[in-house]
Amino acid sequence: MTRHGDHSNPRRNAEPGVKYRSAHSRGQQGAVHAPAYGGKPGSCLGEQLPGILGKIEEGFGRDAALRIASAAGGRRTSFASKDRLTATNWLVRAVGLDLAIQITRALDITNGLQLEVPMGPASAHVSAVIERRRSALSMFRQGLSNSKIASALQITERRVRSIKKSLLKSGELP
């Protein structure tokens, strides 16, 4: 006989800062625990960040890139030159003065620069979904089967049927 609380808890040995979201907490049957966004750096999607965030990630790490995405993601933002960085600058507040100077040097910002900062991993995911949809559309037009499309895109046949239904509904696929 097991008492309440005797079951193994997947959160018990989690790394500090990892947040969990369960299927049960979303009103679905069964509690499938998986790290939510906000876990350890690199845990979300496991792919490179888009745009300028990808360049910052390469040179200064994922944590710096995610801090910048959190501070300015989804907006056209001014990057000041290194000699104009002050304690009140958004970049300095996001990553600190030393790292902000290194980033502006690496981006070769001399007179300031306006850049679109992607939203972060979420925008990388959206880009991947759009690309997968385009690929599927092309394969549907070539007459490939759902099974072959699923295999080529490394997705389930159920996902292929869902994409096909969406393309038919939008009129992109006759």
Helices and strands as residue ranges (DSSP letters): E 20-22, G 24-26, E 33-35, H 51-60, H 62-72, E 75-79, G 82-84, H 90-95, H 97-106, E 113-117, H 121-141, H 146-153, H 157-170
